[in-house]
């Protein structure tokens, strides 16, 4: 099991404090999933010499197994969370693929398909 990074823990705590102190603000920290960014491409193609083999292998494995989300999917999910997340979620740290998040997406009646998929 991997440990949380200090920056993740700090963001989670900041979100809780913001939600508690600013009742008119819905503050949610979102874990967008593993996104296929340009940085990941560079690491897969050029990073083998600069990191332990098991770390580099994990970057390659996510790509080879189709586990990476496109930046567009991650961006759409963040936009939907910003526009439609209920105020009752304020202070939470949510993963993009959590059931209640996916249920919110389904409740919006958005078209589904590869170009608009959130999975």
Steps between C-alpha positions, in 0.01 A plus 500: 500500500644840409503791737342835428739768390529803727354724229191277475449504875545878505244546223255273679539695825475837321176386334350404836600830659372705205168316509466558875594868489320603179147366515403666170778318316484137393862388536580158361838343431482267201727209416472503120648156442816416308507739206702448183690828512796610290718445808394134512588462131847641561551273800390192304720580202805662660488437873636149534851613593386756755290288735479157657389234251184413696385863494562534127328166441190627680480800264529267200253248644226762555538601135522145360195385696288798393466627856574866423226758462520761230548859616163579343318248718671629813419858401133423436472330837655798680264736316197291594612489863543879501156558348282229653652349815257532789590733786475200733826368353691804621813405691535160333784351299334307217627271228363560152380139481325482839146372471337819628696709249406265217139505620504881479629478142227249407233718663593787269384292203810574298557308178738209532756370257877506444507874437316586823574199716596547863649153537 
